[in-house]
Amino acid sequence: MSNSRHSESAFETIIETHLRQGGYIAIAKDGFDRERAIFPQTVLAFIRETQPSEWARLEKLHGDQTGQQILSDLCKWMDTNGSLATLRHGFKCYGRTLYAAFFKAAHELNPELEARYAANQLGITRQLRFSPQSEKSLDVTLSLNGIPIATVELKNPLTGQAVADAIHQYRRDRNPREPIFEFKRRTLVHFAVDTECVRMTTRLAGDATHFLPFDKGSEGGTGNPHDPAGRSYRTAYLWEEVLARDSLLDILARFIHLQTEEKRDDQGRKVKAETMIFPRYHQLHAVRLLVQKARCEGVGNNYLIEHSAGSGKSNTIGWLAHRLASLHNESNERVFDSVIVVTDRVVLDQQLQDTIYQFEHKLGVVQKIDAHSRQLAEALGNAVPIIITTLQKFPFVSRQLLKIAEEHGVEGTGVLPTRRCAVVIDEAHSSQGGETATDLKEVLGGEDLQEEARNRAEEEGHEDQEELFRSMAKRGRQANLSFFAFTATPKHKTLAVFGQNGEPVHRYTMRQAIGEEFILDVLENYTTYATYFKLLKACEDDPNVERKKAALALARFLRLHPHNIAQKTEVMVEHFQAVTRHKIRGRAKAMVVTGSRLEAVRYKQSFDRYIKEKGYAIKTLVAFSGEVRDDKLPEVTYTEEKMNSGIRQKELPEKFATKEYQVLLVAEKYQTGFDQPLLHTMYVDRRLAGIQAVQTLSRLNRIHPHKEDTFVLDFVNDREEIREAFSVYYEGTEMGEEVDPARMYEVKEELDASGIYLGEEVEQFCAVYFKPKKRHNIQDHQAMNAALDPAVTRFADHRNDDEAEAEHWRAKVQAFRNLYGFLSQIIPYQDSDLERLYVFLRHLAAKLPKRGTGPAYRFDDEVRLEYYRLQKITEGSISPTEGESRVLDGPTEVGSGAAHEESMPLSQLIDVVNERFGTDFNQADQLFFDQIVEAAMSDERLRQAAAVNPEDKFELVFRNTLQQLFVERMDQNEEIFVRFMNDQSFQKVVNEWLSSQTYQKLRKVDEEPPTAGSGMYPPELNVVAGDPEERYVNCVPLVPLRIAAGTFSDKQYIEEQDFDWVAFNTSHRLRQGMFVAQVEGESMLPTIPDGAYCLFRAPVEGTRQGKTVLVQLRDAIDPETGARFTVKRYESEKVMEDDSWQHTKITLKPINPEFNPIILTESDEGDVAVIAEFLEVVTAPDEADREI
């Protein structure tokens, strides 16, 4: 016991010493008034010294009792209004306002304020005996001018106690009714600390006390990094940074606030819940970092903040907006005139207003634009400090400014004075796209933007086209605007426009948020089902149909088939009844994500019918937009309100939150921005991919005190695709290949050369479009259409002659618009011809004849469903860290997206569909072996292996998968399972037969003609001349280097010489550093077949971790083979030494489990050189392979 006490005492001493060196004073514990929970003499000394005139006035009234009267009034005020409000705004004593603290002003222009701030006394008291009833003590108590504000309990893992013991002490040994602990009346925050981590709470409530992590995070995850200098604890940041004198005073003045939320209790009654908000470490760090950057760098910069869901973004934005609104630079000049918060969230409006009122204690600082664009125009004109608005109101501000001027009897320009603005964007990837975003920059650019455009027009000799140059100028960065863009799921464009060198300025990852339990891991319990079926042609004739559209129609036929809906309904409802409804203490809810509005209608009907038949106490709601017409009964229509028994659209979220409803069925609604902590389960019956998968499934991740997990049941999506989607954002996004600006000019030249439009038509249109606003008239619309119509006619004629080529041209138009719209935000283009063409094409695209949709098919009478089976395929967690994560590449030129559809007989198409999805069901469709084949065919790894390997090598890969497939189905046919596991000869026969069946079926599928845009069948190796102008445009060098991936080749070198060149189809943009080389060996099967020609890129960009790379072993050799070159997956382990990362181990890992990895330790790290990154298989020997 004495050793532990001694160790904690040493810990306390280190903290006290540091704090006292930084301006704290030691306050004796004997001076603490346990009943009042203050240090009375410190309080009175501060008030007497900083407010002598007020003290003197009160002393005339109370004489020797002045001190007691002040203490009595102070404690009553804190008991009523809270210590935080008292510290900030003072208290009343016999009509006089006294201040218990003074906080730092936003500027340094007032010496008196600076002196008062310097007079604050931050105190530290060790082993404070706090209770009137006992002699219990607190390790460390921090106070401000005698008022306790924070407590710290310290533990030392070296003596067997950790932060969990400190938490237990607060919960079991600290009575929340003690005066010092009463919520909001005295202490505001409590820290549980050991040498490794920090936990924090703002409210003690016995066993119900909820502690939050207060760690810095380490390498994108939880915890704290060790001190690289090796001088202190991992948790030293708490007292060295957070609790430092100026820092803690700043937190008290501008961060901590009391949040009041109106919630409904179990009976549906509205109740108010109060929470004291203390910033989490990443919030504090992010706000301070951004404020410091804005202070030092001034206006005109962009900052990207990548904060995961669960980061507390609303509070971070509130703190940042408040700080920016009062920010002054080193010259004591205000940095921003206004802060504009762009959001679509109603909750943020009220939260910002409430939070900032607590800081300022005055109204009018924040204005919410909730009515119309005139309100925004007036707020901008009056330079309201903080304006909260949606992006959509900005295009109409200019018109409103003219109206306001007209009402005041003055001539208006529709242009604001140029003011310095900070624009805080709540969700960057959705808010900053298209023309509306440039309208915001045009409005806020104001008179300076107009003047810049006027000067450019004069320089170019186009004084009458000032609007053209204004349109150009508004796209790029504005010198008077700084953007602070928040997002959890950035796109490439977001990183390019707002990031600094493609990186966010601050990051709080999904991995850290899950690890710290601020959100739940929605992939922890993920179950997938597969639908096996067989369709038969029911009509007598056999009409020819377009393959792609008819296949979609067949898929729609199945999805809407009553049997399919009914079977899935049964699975979902029974799962909800048996499992979900008992979660979260019986309050759990579920969401059903459907593929279309009509499917949502059908599922709503099916759910209600099945629930009624079963007599379950489950009620459903459905959400879809607009009106849905019944496909069976054309005169019958459905709306959300009618199907929900009159519940209006705006009322639905609140109604769903009540006990009355448990299941919400949605179609393209509530899949983003919908926060319902009681949502536990999601049933997915629609295709999800990429960012949409992350946003949709993340509806489940909100925490609740009684919510322990989540559950996803997916009828449609592949686990690997879901993993890949989450891996992009799990540890922070990585910017991939950037856009080549030269490509935009190439596309422009191709468009110009087509002859669809003429240069004079572009000029004619722009002369009208960019006329000064004062010269606008009703004839302009006619004139602009007249300029566009000749191009529309030429396009229509071209389409009649060659539809595919015309649609390719249309796609080129879209490509140019995408490229210019993106690049003009990054590169300050001076070419007015680009802007003219962009505007002309934007309007021309709207007038072009719509793309022909071709015949529409409905096979309700022509096709029938013969066999159907719904089967669980996999269950368990999905780990985003397994496998490679995808980088975010920039926009590229798009393809035509249209081609002549292949025609085929309906019966043949049905066979193809059955083969791809139902695969040869016989009359006994529950045969065990059929199920094995079906599951194997859905395995992407086996598909790749079948595509690039002969059958005997495919069997080696298949053998590794087969046992797992049997184990997953052991309860479906125990007799076969037992024989398979115990009878080697039977196992061999079964393996050969199933392998052959799977291989033949997969090969049969792969040998079908490729569909348009599938990208699965690159041509065989095509050696070309490699003319200089074609190099790295259409072809790359074929390096005479045979790389051994398993059985290594002899030592080889790459020499500078004339190589052969290879042309092939690829989704990668070719560039210098890329080359094709042949890989030998089987260690990378099935990804890289033996002898495959592969595309590589040198050098490796970004992190090497987890990537497949070409490696040269320099002075070291493989002891078994003496190898020099190899292709393997790269994994490394690192530690921080002397302010830099050092490798402790590098593993070169094969994919094929039959091969051993090459492991290089710290001593031989220098023996390995990573030469290039593997990108894709170009072609395998005698085989066409697809991109990996």
MIVEXZA-54249 format. One record per residue (C-alpha): residue in one letter; x, y, z. Coordinates in steps of 0.5 Angstrom, whole numbers, plus 2048, in hexadecimal, padded with zeros to 3 digits. Example, Ala and Ser with C-alpha at 12.3 -4.5 7.8 and 13.67 -1.06 7.14 Angstrom:
2
A8197F7810 S81B7FE80E 
END
This chain:
1188
M800800800 S806805802 N8098037FB S8038057F7 R80280B7FB H80980D7FA S80880C7F3 E8028107F2 S8058167F7 A80B8167F2 F8068167EC E80281C7F0 T8098207F1 I80B8207E9 I8048237E7 E8048287ED T80B82A7EB H80A82B7E4 L80382F7E5 R8078337EA Q80C8357E6 G8078377E1 G80383C7E5 Y7FF8387EA I8008397F2 A7FF8347F7 I7F98357FB A7F9831802 K7F482C803 D7F282F80A G7EF835807 F7EA831804 D7E3832806 R7DF82B806 E7D882E807 R7D9833801 A7DE8307FD I7E28367FC F7E98397FE P7E683F802 Q7EC843803 T7EE8427FC V7E88447F9 L7E784A7FD A7EF84C7FC F7ED84C7F5 I7E78507F5 R7EA8557FA E7F18567F5 T7ED8567EE Q7E785A7F0 P7E985F7F6 S7E48647F4 E7DE85F7F5 W7E185C7FB A7E18637FE R7DA8657FC L7D885E7FF E7DC85F806 K7D8865807 L7D2861808 H7D585B80B G7DB85D80F D7DE857812 Q7D985280F T7DB854808 G7DF84E806 Q7D984A809 Q7D484D805 I7D884C7FF L7D9845800 S7D2844801 D7CF8477FB L7D58447F7 C7D383D7F9 K7CB83E7F8 W7CD8417F1 M7D183B7F0 D7CC8367F3 T7C68397EE N7CA83B7E8 G7D08367E8 S7D78387E9 L7D98387E2 A7D483E7E0 T7D68417E7 L7DD8417E5 R7DC8447DE H7D78497E0 G7D784B7E7 F7D284B7EC K7CE8507F0 C7CF8527F7 Y7CB8587FA G7CA85B7F3 R7D185B7F1 T7D48567EC L7DA8527EE Y7DE84E7EA A7E18477EC A7E68477E6 F7E984B7E0 F7EA8487D9 K7EE84A7D4 A7EC84F7CF A7EC84D7C7 H7F18537C6 E7F68567CB L7F485E7CA N7F185F7D1 P7F785E7D6 E7F285E7DC L7EF8587D9 E7F68557D8 A7F88567DF R7F18537E2 Y7F284D7DE A7F984D7E1 A7F784D7E8 N7F38477E8 Q7F58417ED L7F583A7EA G7F78367F0 I7F982F7F1 T7F782B7F8 R7F98247F9 Q7F681F7FD L7F08237FF R7EB821804 F7E5823801 S7DF820805 P7DB82380B Q7DA81C80D S7E081880C E7E881980B K7E8816804 S7ED81A7FF L7EE81C7F8 D7F581B7F5 V7F58217F1 T7F08277F1 L7F082D7ED S7ED8347EE L7EC83B7EB N7EC8407F0 G7EA83C7F6 I7E48387F2 P7E68317F1 I7E582F7E9 A7E98287E8 T7EB8227EC V7F081D7EA E7F18167EC L7F78137EB K7F980C7EA N8008087E9 P8008027E4 L8078007E7 T8047FF7EE G7FE7FB7EB Q7F98007EA A7F68037E4 V7F18097E2 A7EC8037E3 D7ED8047EA A7EC80B7EA I7E680B7E6 H7E38067EC Q7E580A7F1 Y7E18107EE R7DB80C7ED R7DB8087F4 D7DF80D7F9 R7DD8147F6 N7D68167F8 P7D381A7F3 R7CF81E7F8 E7D58207FC P7D58287FB I7DC8287F7 F7D98227F2 E7D28257F1 F7D18267EA K7D282D7E7 R7D38307EE R7DA82F7EF T7DF82B7EB L7DE82A7E4 V7E28247E2 H7E581E7E5 F7EB81B7E2 A7ED8137E3 V7F58137E1 D7FA80E7E1 T80180E7DD E7FE80B7D7 C7F780E7D6 V7F28137D8 R7EA8137D9 M7E68197DB T7DF81A7DD T7DB8207DF R7D581D7E3 L7D68187E9 A7D08147EA G7D380E7EE D7D38077EA A7CF80B7E4 T7D58107E3 H7D78107DC F7DF8117DA L7E18137D4 P7E88127D1 F7ED8187D1 D7F28157CD K7F68187C7 G7F68127C3 S7FC80E7C0 E7FD80D7B9 G7F680D7B7 G7F38097BC T7F280A7C4 G7F780B7CA N7FD8107CA P8038107C7 H80A80F7CB D80E8157CC P8138157C6 A8188197CB G8178147D0 R8168197D5 S80F8187D8 Y8098147D8 R8048127D3 T7FF8177D6 A80381D7D8 Y7FF8217D3 L7FA8217D8 W7FE8267DC E8038287D8 E7FE82A7D2 V7F682A7D4 L7F782C7DC A7FC8317DA R7FA8387DD D7F883C7D7 S7F58367D4 L7F18347DA L7EE83B7DA D7ED83B7D3 I7E98357D3 L7E58387D9 A7E483E7D5 R7E283B7CE F7E18347CE I7DD8317D4 H7D68327D3 L7CF82F7D6 Q7CB82C7D1 T7C482B7D2 E7C08267CD E7B98257CD K7B881D7CD R7B28187CE D7B28147D4 D7AF80C7D4 Q7A880F7D4 G7A98147CE R7A981A7D3 K7AE8207D1 V7B38217D6 K7B98257D6 A7C08227D7 E7C68267D9 T7CD8247D7 M7D48287D9 I7D88277D3 F7DF8277D3 P7E38277CD R7E68207CB Y7EE8207CA H7ED8207C2 Q7E88267C2 L7EC82A7C6 H7F28297C2 A7EE82A7BB V7EB8307BD R7F28337C0 L7F68317BA L7F18347B5 V7F083B7B9 Q7F883B7BA K7F883A7B2 A7F383F7B1 R7F78447B5 C7FD8437B2 E7FC8427AB G7F68477AA V7F08477A5 G7F084379F N7F283C7A1 N7EE8357A1 Y7EE8307A6 L7EB8297A6 I7E98257AD E7E881E7AC H7E481C7B2 S7E18157B3 A7D98157B5 G7D98157BC S7DF81A7BD G7DA81F7C0 K7DA8247B9 S7D48287BB N7D882B7C1 T7DF82B7BE I7DB8307B8 G7D88347BE W7DE8357C2 L7E28377BB A7DD83B7B9 H7DD83F7BF R7E48407BF L7E58427B8 A7E08477B9 S7E484B7BE L7EB8497BC H7F084E7BC N7F784E7B8 E7FE8507BC S7FC8577BA N7F68577BE E7F28577B7 R7EC8537B6 V7ED84E7B1 F7E684C7AF D7E08517AE S7DB84B7AE V7DB8447AF I7D68407AB V7D48397AD V7D18357A7 T7CD82F7A9 D7C682B7A8 R7C58297AF V7C082D7B3 V7C382A7BA L7CA82E7B8 D7C68347B8 Q7C38347BF Q7C98317C2 L7CE8367BF Q7C983C7C2 D7C98397C8 T7D08377C9 I7D283E7C7 Y7CD8427CB Q7D083E7D1 F7D78417CF E7D58487CD H7CF8497D2 K7CC84D7CC L7C784D7C6 G7C884E7BF V7CF84B7BF V7CC8457BB Q7C68467B5 K7C38407B2 I7C18407AB D7BA83C7AB A7B58407A7 H7B88437A1 S7BE84579D R7BC84D79F Q7BE84B7A6 L7C48487A4 A7C684F79F E7C48537A5 A7C884F7AA L7CE8507A5 G7CD8577A4 N7CD8587AC A7D38547AD V7D08507B2 P7D684C7B6 I7D38457B5 I7CE8437AF I7CB83C7AF T7C883B7A8 T7C78357A2 L7CB83679C Q7C5836798 K7C483D79A F7CA841797 P7C884178F F7C2846791 V7C684A796 S7C884F790 R7C085078E Q7BE851795 L7C4857796 L7C185A790 K7BA85A793 I7BC85D79A A7C0862796 E7BA864792 E7B5864798 H7BA86979C G7BA86D795 V7C186D793 E7C486A78D G7C786378F T7CC85F78C G7CA85878F V7D1857791 L7D4857799 P7D985B79B T7DF85679C R7E08537A3 R7E584E7A6 C7E18487A7 A7E28417AA V7DE83C7A7 V7DD8367AB I7DA8307A7 D7D682B7AB E7D78257A6 A7DC8277A0 H7DA82179B S7D382379B S7D382A79C Q7D982C797 G7D782A790 G7D482D78A E7D2834788 T7CF83678F A7D6836792 T7D983B78D D7D383F78F L7D483F796 K7DB841794 E7D984778F V7D484A794 L7D984A79A G7DF84C795 G7DB853795 E7DE859792 D7E5857791 L7E385178D Q7DF856788 E7E585A788 E7E9855786 A7E5852781 R7E485A77E N7EC85A77E R7ED85377A A7E7855775 E7EB85C774 E7F2858773 E7EF85376E G7EB85976A H7E485676C E7E185C770 D7DA85976E Q7DB852771 E7DD854778 E7D884F77A L7DC849777 F7E384B77B R7DF84B781 S7DC844780 M7E384277F A7E6846785 K7E084378A R7E283C788 G7E983C78B R7EC83E792 Q7EA845795 A7EF849799 N7E984B79E L7E684479F S7E983F7A4 F7E58387A3 F7E58337A9 A7E282D7A6 F7E08277AB T7DF8207A8 A7DF8197AA T7DF8167A3 P7E381A79F K7E4819797 H7EA81B793 K7E7821791 T7E6823799 L7ED82179A A7F0825794 V7EB82C795 F7EC82C79D G7F282879F Q7F982A79F N7FD82679A G7F782179A E7F78207A2 P7F28237A7 V7F58287AC H7F28237B2 R7EF81C7B2 Y7EB8187B7 T7EB8117B4 M7E580C7B4 R7EA8077B7 Q7EB80C7BD A7E480E7BE I7E28067BE G7E88057C3 E7E680A7C7 E7DE8087C7 F7DB80E7C4 I7D880A7BF L7D78037BE D7DA7FE7B9 V7D57FD7B4 L7D97F77B1 E7D97F37B7 N7D37EF7B6 Y7D27EF7AE T7CE7E97AB T7CD7E87A4 Y7C87E47A0 A7C87E1799 T7C27E0795 Y7C27DA790 F7BC7DA78B K7BB7D7784 L7B67DB77F L7B27D7779 K7B07DA773 A7A87DA774 C7A67DD76D E7A57D9766 D7A97DD762 D7B17DF763 P7B27E6762 N7B87EA760 V7BA7EE766 E7C07F3768 R7C47EF76C K7C67F5772 K7BF7F8772 A7BC7F1772 A7C07EF778 L7BF7F577C A7B77F377B L7B87EC77D A7BC7EE783 R7B67F3785 F7B17ED783 L7B47E9789 R7B57EF78E L7AE7F178D H7AB7EA78D P7A77E8793 H7AA7E2795 N7B17E6795 I7AE7EB799 A7AA7E779E Q7B07E279F K7B57E87A1 T7AF7EB7A5 E7AF7E57A9 V7B67E57AA M7B67EC7AC V7B07EC7B1 E7B27E57B4 H7B97E87B6 F7B67EF7B8 Q7B17EB7BD A7B67E67BF V7BD7EA7C0 T7BC7F27BF R7B67F37C3 H7B97F17C9 K7C07F57C8 I7C17FC7CB R7BC7FA7D1 G7B67F97CC R7B77FF7C9 A7BB7FD7C3 K7B87FF7BC A7BA7FD7B5 M7BB8007AE V7B97FC7A7 V7BD7FF7A1 T7B97FE79B G7BC7FE794 S7B6803791 R7B0806793 L7AB801790 E7AF7FC794 A7AE80079B V7A7800799 R7A77F8798 Y7AB7F779E K7A67FC7A3 Q7A07F87A0 S7A47F17A1 F7A67F37A8 D7A07F57AB R79C7EF7A8 Y7A17EA7AB I7A17EE7B2 K79A7EE7B2 E79A7E67B1 K79F7E57B6 G79C7E97BB Y7A27ED7BD A7A27F37C0 I7A67F77BB K7A47FD7B7 T7A88007B1 L7A98067AD V7AB8077A6 A7AF80D7A3 F7AF80F79C S7AE815798 G7A9817793 E7A3813790 V7A480C78E R7A0808789 D79E80178A D7A17FD784 K79B7F8785 L7957FD786 P797803782 E791807785 V79480678C T79980B78F Y79D80B795 T7A0811799 E7A48107A0 E79F8147A4 K79980F7A2 M79D8097A3 N79F80C7AA S79880D7AC G7988157AB I79F8167AE R7A281C7AB Q7A981C7A8 K7AC8207AD E7A981D7B3 L7AC8167B1 P7B28167B4 E7AF8187BB K7AA8137BA F7AF80D7B9 A7B280F7BF T7AC80E7C3 K7AB8077C6 E7A58067C1 Y7A98047BB Q7AF7FF7BA V7B17FF7B3 L7B28047AE L7B28027A6 V7B68077A2 A7B780879B E7BC80D799 K7BB8117A0 Y7BE8117A7 Q7C480E7A4 T7C88147A6 G7C88197AC F7C38157B0 D7C58147B7 Q7C080F7BB P7C480C7C1 L7BF8077C2 L7C08047BA H7C47FD7BC T7C27F97B5 M7C37FA7AE Y7C07F67A9 V7C37F77A2 D7BF7F579B R7C37FA797 R7CA7FB793 L7CE7FF797 A7D5801795 G7DB806797 I7D980C79B Q7D180A79B A7D380479F V7D78087A4 Q7D180D7A5 T7CB8087A5 L7CE8037AA S7D18097AE R7CA80A7B0 L7CB8057B5 N7D18077B9 R7CE80C7BD I7CF80A7C5 H7CA80A7CA P7CB8087D2 H7C88017D1 K7CA8007CA E7CF7FA7CA D7D07F87C2 T7CD7F97BB F7CA7F47B6 V7CA7F47AE L7C67EF7AA D7C87F07A3 F7C57EC79D V7C87F0798 N7D07F2799 D7D67EE799 R7DA7EF79F E7E17F179C E7DD7F7798 I7DB7F979F R7E27F87A2 E7E57FC79D A7E080279D F7E18027A5 S7E98017A4 V7E98087A0 Y7E780C7A6 Y7E98077AC E7F080A7AD G7EF8117A9 T7EF8127A2 E7F481279D M7F5816797 G7F6812791 E7F881478A E7F781B788 V7F381E782 D7F882077C P7F682777A A7F8826773 R7F3821772 M7EE826772 Y7F182A76C E7F1823769 V7EA82276A K7E8829768 E7EC828761 E7E8822760 L7E1825761 D7E382B75D A7E5827757 S7DF823757 G7DB829753 I7D5828758 Y7D682F75A L7D9835757 G7DE83A75A E7D9840758 E7D383C75B V7D783C762 E7D9843761 Q7D184575F F7CF841765 C7D484476A A7D384B767 V7CC84B76A Y7CD847770 F7D284B773 K7CF852771 P7CF857777 K7C985677C K7C685D77A R7C685B773 H7C2855774 N7BB854770 I7B684F76F Q7B984E768 D7BF84B76B H7BC84476C Q7BA844764 A7C1846762 M7C4841766 N7C083B764 A7C183D75D A7C983D75E L7C8836761 D7C383375C P7C8832756 A7CC82D75A V7C682975D T7C4828756 R7CB826753 F7CB821759 A7C481E758 D7C781D751 H7CD81A753 R7C9815758 N7C5813752 D7CB81174E D7CF80E754 E7CC80E75A A7D280B75E E7D681075C A7D181675D E7D1813764 H7D8813765 W7D881A763 R7D381B768 A7D881876E K7DD81C76B V7D982276D Q7D8820774 A7DF81E775 F7E1825773 R7DC828778 N7DF82477D L7E682577C Y7E582D77B G7E082D781 F7E5829786 L7EC82C783 S7EA834783 Q7E983378B I7F083178B I7F4835785 P7F383C784 Y7F183B77D Q7F2842778 D7EF83F772 S7E8842771 D7E783D76B L7E6838770 E7E183B774 R7DD83D76E L7DD83676C Y7DB833773 V7D5838773 F7D383676C L7D482F76D R7D082F774 H7CA832770 L7CB82E76A A7CB82776E A7C4829771 K7C182A76A L7C4824766 P7BF81E765 K7BF81976A R7C281376A G7BE80E767 T7BC80976C G7BA803767 P7B47FE768 A7B27FD76F Y7B07F6772 R7AB7F3776 F7AC7EC777 D7A67EB77C D7A27E6777 E7A87E4773 V7AC7E1779 R7AB7DD77F L7AF7DB785 E7B07D4785 Y7B57D378B Y7B77D8791 R7BB7D7797 L7BD7DC79C Q7C47DA7A0 K7C87DD7A5 I7CF7DD7A2 T7D47E07A7 E7D47E47AE G7D97E77B2 S7DD7ED7B2 I7E07F17AC S7E67F47AE P7E87FA7AA T7EF7F97AB E7F07F37A8 G7F27F37A0 E7F47F979D S7F080079D R7EF804797 V7F180B796 L7ED811793 D7EF81278C G7ED819789 P7E781A783 T7E981777C E7E6817775 V7E0813775 G7DE80E770 S7D880E76B G7D480A770 A7D080876A A7D0802765 H7CC7FE760 E7C97F9765 E7CA7F2763 S7C37EE761 M7C27E7763 P7BC7E2764 L7B87E376B S7B97DC76C Q7C17DC76B L7C17E2770 I7BD7DF775 D7C27D9775 V7C87DE776 V7C57E177C N7C37DA77F E7CA7D877D R7CD7DF781 F7C97DF787 G7C57D8787 T7CA7D4784 D7C67CD782 F7C17CC787 N7BE7C5786 Q7B87C2789 A7BB7C1790 D7BE7C8790 Q7C07C7798 L7C57C2796 F7CB7C379A F7D17C3795 D7CD7C8791 Q7CD7CD796 I7D57CC797 V7D57CE78F E7D17D4790 A7D57D7796 A7DC7D5792 M7D97D978C S7D87DF790 D7DF7DF793 E7E37E578F R7E97E2791 L7E77DB78D R7E47DF787 Q7EB7E2786 A7EF7DC787 A7EA7D8782 A7EB7DE77D V7F37DE77D N7F57D777F P7F47D077B E7EF7CB77F D7F57C7783 K7F87CD786 F7F17D0787 E7EF7C978B L7F57CB790 V7F27D2792 F7EB7CF792 R7ED7C9797 N7EF7CF79C T7E87D279C L7E47CB79C Q7E57C97A3 Q7E27D07A5 L7DC7D07A1 F7DB7C97A4 V7DC7CB7AB E7D77D17AA R7D27CC7A7 M7D37C67AC D7CC7C77AF Q7C97C67A9 N7CB7BF7A7 E7CF7BC7AD E7D07B57AA I7D47B87A4 F7D77BD7A8 V7DA7B77AD R7DC7B37A7 F7DF7B97A3 M7E47BA7A9 N7E67B37AB D7E67AF7A5 Q7EC7B27A1 S7EA7AE79A F7E37B179A Q7E67B879C K7EA7B7796 V7E57B5791 V7E07BA794 N7E67BF793 E7E77BE78C W7E07BD78A L7DE7C478D S7E47C778B S7E37C5783 Q7DB7C7784 T7DD7CE787 Y7E37CF782 Q7DF7CD77C K7D97D277E L7DE7D8780 R7E17D7779 K7DB7D6775 V7D97DD778 D7DF7E0777 E7DF7DE770 E7D97E176E P7DA7E876A P7DC7ED76F T7D67F3770 A7D87FA76F G7DC7FD774 S7DD7F7778 G7E57F8777 M7E67F0779 Y7E97EE772 P7EF7F2770 P7F27EF769 E7F87EB769 L7FF7EE76A N8007F3764 V8077F5762 V8077FC75E A80C80075B G80C805761 D80C80C75D P80F811761 E808815761 E80480F763 R80980D769 Y80680D770 V7FF80F76C N7FD809769 C80380476B V808803770 P80F7FF76F L8107F8770 V8167F7775 P81A7F1773 L81A7EF77A R8167E877D I8147E9784 A8147E3788 A80E7E378D G80F7DC78F T8157D878C F81A7DE78B S81E7E0785 D8257E1785 K8287E8786 Q8267ED781 Y8267F5780 I8227FA77C E8277FE777 E825804773 Q82480176C D81E801767 F8197FD76A D8137FA766 W80C7FD767 V8067FA769 A7FF7FD768 F7F97FB76C N7F27FD76F T7F37FF776 S7EF80477B H7F580777D R7F880D77A L7FF80C777 R805810779 Q80C80F77A G80F80A77F M80A80577C F80C7FF779 V80A7F8778 A80E7F277A Q80D7EA77B V80C7E7781 E80D7E0782 G80C7DB788 E8057D978C S8067DD792 M8017E2790 L7FC7DE78E P7F67DF78D T7F77E678C I7FE7E6787 P7FE7DF783 D8047DC781 G8087DF77B A8037E577B Y8057EC778 C8037F177D L8037F977D F8077FC783 R808804785 A80F806787 P81080978C V80B807792 E80680D794 G80480E79B T8048097A0 R80780279E Q8037FE7A3 G7FF7F97A1 K8017FA799 T8037F5794 V80A7F7792 L8107F578E V8167F5793 Q81D7F4791 L8227F1797 R8287F4796 D82E7F179A A8297EC79E I8277E679A D8227E179C P8267DB79F E8227D679B T8227D9794 G8277DF794 A8217E3791 R8227EA78F F81B7ED78D T8147EA78F V80D7ED78F K80A7EC796 R8057F079B Y8097F579F E8087F57A7 S80C7F97AC E80C7FA7B3 K80F8017B6 V8118057BC M81380C7BD E81A80D7BF D81E8147BF D8188187BC S8178137B6 W81480C7B4 Q8198067B4 H8177FF7B1 T8177FA7B6 K8157F47B1 I8137F47AA T80F7EE7A7 L80E7EC7A0 K8087E87A0 P8057E379B I7FE7E3799 N7FE7DB798 P7FE7D879F E8037D279D F8097D779C N80D7DA7A2 P80E7E27A3 I8147E57A3 I8167E97A9 L81B7EE7AA T81D7F17B1 E8207F77B3 S8277F57B2 D8257F37AA E8207F97A9 G8257FC7A4 D8267F67A0 V81F7F779D A81D7FC798 V8167FD795 I8167FF78E A80F7FF78C E8077FE78D F8037F878A L7FD7FB787 E7FA7F6782 V7FB7EF77E V7FB7F1777 T7FB7EA774 A7FC7E3777 P8007DE772 D7FA7DC76D E7F57DF771 A7F27E6771 D7F17E8778 R7EE7EE77C E7F07F4780 I7F17F2787 
END
